[in-house]
């Protein structure tokens, strides 16, 4: 926690300062020397840790909701090819990026362009919402065998570093089964979120039973996961229970375990999918490239009545990602897994899908007939993200800590010099 580093730094500074006051006898000088040498690695460790946090988590400030922002240009390209032997109609849902974050959005998105190419297509004039309130543009294509089509979207997305304060107990309302958030993000057991498993129930209660406040419960669960689950790509997938047993997983597993443990505590929680802009995805042209997917990372948000949603990224860990996110996280969608193809596919000319079809080798409904065909296709998605404007700010708290650490090193150097000087004087006088 930030306070741990801050208080240890203050303590070390005061102690070294007091012990560096000129002393008169050799025994006390030796004591100063020993104590100063003991605090040297502490000071160096503090300095290194602070520099790392300044580089990666400059949004730290529990008194401020937002701190600094970055504006990105996001380009998404969907490519569709009909590889079947039939003339086929496809409905493709292209994600409509939108503002996200409550009560204040930490992501604001603006569609700059939507371009579609293909032999025959129709762009819906309506934005479609799914059960999790994800928004989509619907584009319908009629493709003959071998035809090719593309969708190009360009967005300007502003991501603001966010850190949510711990709310006062009086500000927190009561959960209600009538609340749509409670109904949607708690009561149903989902795939990989086994809220009725007895081992996970025991674990959740063991971690959180000491707390009444949902934020305190979330904090305890978050840090248990950070301290006990190891990131390992060989253990990706399988759900919360598998992650608990193996103590290993990737971002989806970290998120599903935290979501499950929070839901067991009757705290509505949802899984968030998006991009995290790491150097691994950065090319020589300054672009973050993501192929064949609309997300590279996942995290969670949990709901507090009368206060709103709190973001957490247990995979990244550290206090900076509990109730907070940085400018490297771009929200794409939430809830269930995204697939750009709506399962509404048919040959054309189109018929009612329940129309009874009778042919030389088939008798049944047209829906059943279509399902029997090999209507194969290739659908690819490529995302490119570049920085348009960088307005990140260094948190004043870290500037103060940095100055204090520099002062610690200066005091240590002075005290060491005084020790050496007194030792030389003592030796010369004898």
N, C-alpha and C positions, 0 to 999 in steps of 0.2 A: 504494500500500500504506500501511497505517496507520503502519508504522515510518518510512517516508519523511517523512511529515508530522511525526511526533514528533521525529525526529532533527534535521530542519531547524529546527524551532522551538527546540529546545535550543541548537543551534549559534548561531542568530541572537540568542537571549537572552544567551548568554555573551559573544559578540563585542561586542554593543552595550553591555553592561554594562562591559566592559573599556575600550572606547573612550570611554565617557562619564565616566571618571575625570578630574577637573579637570587641565588641562594648562596649560603656562606660556607658550607662544609661539604666534604667529598661524598659523604653518605647520601645526602640529599641530592647532590648533583647526579649520582648514579641512579637514584630513583627517577629523576626527571628524564634521564637518558632512556631508561627502560620503558617508562610510560610513553615517551614520544615515539620510540621505535614500535611500540605496540599499536599506536594509532595511525602510523604511516600507511600500512596496508588498508586500514579502514577508510582513510581519506581517499586513497587512490581508487579503491573499489567504489566509493561514493561518486567520485568524479566520472569514472567510466560509465557507471550505471546511469547517471544523469545525462551524460552526452548521448547515450543510446536512446533514452526516453525522449530527449529533445529532438532527435532525428526522426523517430518513428511515431511518437505520441504527443506531439506538441499541443494537442487539444485539451490536455489536462487542465481543468479548472472547475472545481466543484461549485463555484459561485456564478459561473457563466453558462448559459444554455448552449450557445454557439460560439465558436472561435475559429475564424479563418475558413476559406472555401477555395474550391478549384472548379473551373468550368471546363467540361470536356466536349469534344466533338465525337459522337458515337454513330458509326455507320454499320448497318446490318444488311447483309445480302442473303436472300433465300434463292436457291436454285432448284428447279423441279424439272425432271425429265420423265416422260412416259416410256418405260422400257417394256411394256406389255405389247401384245399383238392386237390390242383392242383400242378403240377410241374411247377415252375416259374423261369424266368430269371430276375435278378435285376442288375442294374448299380448303384453302390454307388460311390459318389464323396467324397473323403477324402481330407480335406483341406491341401494344401501344404503351410506351413508357409514360409514367405519370408522376405527379408529385407524391411524395411519401414521407411519413413521419407525423406523429401526433404528440403534443398539441401543435407544435411548429414543424413544418416540413424540413427535413435535412436533405431532401432531394427535390429539385424543381426541374421539370423536363419540358422542352418545347420541340415539337415536330417541325423540322425545317423543310423536309421534302419527302414525298412518297412517289416513287416511280415504278411502274409495272410494265413489263414487256412480255409478249407472247402472242401467238396467233389469234387467240380469242379469250377475253377475260372480262370480268366485271368486278369493280371495287365497290364494296358496300359503303353507303353513305352514313351508316350508323356504327358507333363503337359498341361492341358486344362485351358484356360483363359475364364472367363465369360465377360459380357459387362462392368463390373466394374474393370476388370483386376485382379480379385481374381483368384488364381491358385489352381488346384485340380489334385489329382491322381485319375484316373478312374479304379475301380475294378469291373469286371463283374462276377456275381455268377449264376450258374445253381443249383437251390435247389429243391429237391423233397419235397413233403409234410412232414413237421416235421424236415427237415434238418436245421443245424445250421452252421454259419460261423462267423469268426472274422477277424478284421484288427487291427494291432498294429503298431503305429507310435511312434518313439522316436526322439525328436529334442533337440538340444542345442541352446538356445536362449539368446543372450546378449542384455540387455536393458540398455540404457544409459540415465541418467537424461538429459533433454533437456530444454533449455530456449532460445527462439528466441528474438533477439533484435527488437525494433521498427525500421523499415527501414526508411531511409531518403526519403523525398518526391521525390527527383530526381531519386531515385533508382526504384520507382514504375512505371511500365508501364501502358498502357491503356488496358481495357478489350476489347476483340474482339469477336463478335459472331462466328467468324471462328475458334476460339480456341476450341479444343475438350473438355477442362475442362469447358468452359463456356457453350458449347452445352449440355454436359452431366449432369452438376450439377447446372444448373440454370433454364433453360427455361421450363422444364416439371414440371407440378404439380403432385406430387406423393401422395400416400396414407399417411395421417397424416401430410402432409406438404402443407397446403392450402395457397399457395402464392397469390392467387387471391381473398382471402376473404377480404372484405372492412374493417372490424374491425382490422385485423392483419396488413393490409397496413397502416391504420391510426396509429396504435401503433408503427410500425417500423419507419415511417417517423417522428413521434413525438420524438422518442428516438434519431434518428441519423441525423436529418435534419441540425444540426449545424456543421457537419463535412464533409470534402471532402475526406480525407484520408481513405481508406477502413479499415486500422488497427484501426484508431480512432473510426470509426463506429462500428467495431466489439467489441471494448472495451466497448463502451457505452451500446451496446445490452447485452453483457456478464454480466456486473455489474447490469443492470436492472433485468435480470433473477435471478441472485444471491440474490439480495435484495428483490425481490417480489414473487418468487416461493418457496413454501415449499415442502420439500420431504415428501411424504405420500404414502405408499404402497397401501392404499385403493383407490387411484385415478390413478392407473397404466393403461396406454393405452388410446387411444381415439384421439390422435393427438394434433397438436399445438393449434388449436382453443379451444378445451376442456381445455387444460392446462392453456391457457390465461384466460378463464372464471372462472375456479375453483381456480386458483393460487396454484394448488397442482399437484404433479405427482412424477414419479420416473425417473431414469436416461434416459430412452428412451424418456420420455416426455420433460425433460429439453433439450435434444439434438435436438428433433424435433422442439421445439419452437425456439431455437437459429438458427437452420438451416433455418427455414421458414423466420424469421425476417431478416436474412442476405441475403437470396435470393431475398427478396423483394427489397433490396438495390442493386440488380444486382451483388452480390458477390457470386461466385460459392462456394457451401458448400456441404460437404458429411458427412454422418453418419458413424462412425467407431464402429465396434463391437470388443470386446475382453474380457480379464480377468482383473479384478482388485484384487490384492492379499491382502485381508483384513483378519484380525484374525478370522472373522466368519467362514472362509473356512479352517482354519488351524487345523489339527488333532494332536493328541498326538505324532505322529511319525514325525512331522515336514513337513507334506505334505499338500499342498493346494488341496482340492478335489472338483471337480465339476461334478455333475451327470446329465445325460440326456440333456446336452447342450454344445455348443461349445463357449459360451460366458457367462459372468456374468455381463457385464457392457457395456455402450456405451457412446461415446463422439463425438465431431465433429472436422473437419478440414475445414478451409476456405482458399481460394486461392487468392494470390496477384500476379498480373502479373510481370514477370521478377524477382520475389523473391522466390516464391514457396508456399508450404502449411504450415499453422500455426495451431498447435493443441490446442484445448481448452476443458476443462472439467467443464461445468457450474454446474454440480451436486456437485462436490467437492467444488467449489467456491474458493474464495481467489485469490490474485494476482499471487500465485504460479502456478495456473492452467489456467491462461490466457496466451496464446502463449507458454505454457510449459507443460510437463508431467514428472512424476517421474518414478522410477524403478518399481513401483507397477503396472504399466499399460503394458499389453502384447497385442499387436495387433493381431487379428485373420483374419478379413476380413472387407470389406467396401461396401457401397452401399445398395442393397436390402438384405432382410433377407435370411439367409443361411438355406438350408435343405440338409442333406447329401444324400438324395435319388433323383437322377435325374428321372423325370417322363418318364422313358423309361422302361416299364415293360411288360413282355409278357410271355405266356405259352410256353413251348418247347416240342417237337421240334419246332423251330422258323419258322414263315412265315412272308412274307411282311405284315405290319400292315394294309395295304389297300386291302389286298387279300379278295375277296368276300367269306364269309362263309355261308354255307347252312346246317342246321342240323335239327333234329326232331322238335326242338322247337324254332329255330332262323333262320331268314333270314336277311342278311345285311353284311356290311364289317367286316373284322376280328377285326379292331380297335373297332368298336361298340360292337362286341361280347365280347372282353376282358373287356371293360368298364362295361359290364353287369354282369361280374363274381365277386364273393367275393374273391379277391386275397389278403387276409389279411396277415400281417406280423408283427413282433415285431422288432423294430430297436432302439437300445440304444447306448448312447455315454457317455463315462466316461473319464475325464481328471484329471491327477495327476501332480502337479508341485512342484519341490523341488529346493532349492538353492544349486548350485554347487560352486560358487565363489562370494564373496561379496567384491566389491571394491568401496563402497560408500565413498564419501569424504564430510567432513564438509566444507562448504563454508567459505573462509576467512572473508567475510563481516560479517557473524554471529559471528565468533570468536571475531572480533573487537567490535561488539555491546555487546557481552557478557562481555567482559573486561570492557567496559564503564559502563555497568549496575552494575557490581561488584564495580567499583569505585564510582558510585553514592551511593550505600548502605554504603560504607566505609565513604564517605564524610558526609552522613547523620548522621552516628553514631558519627563521630567526632564532628560535629556541635551540635548535641544533648548533647554530653558530655560537650562541652564548655558552653552551655546554663545552664546546671545543675550546673556546677562548678561556673559560675559567679553568679547564683542565690543564691547559698550557701554562697559565699563570701559576696554578698550584704546583705543577712540576718544577717550574723555574724557581719558585720561592723556596722549594725544598732542596 
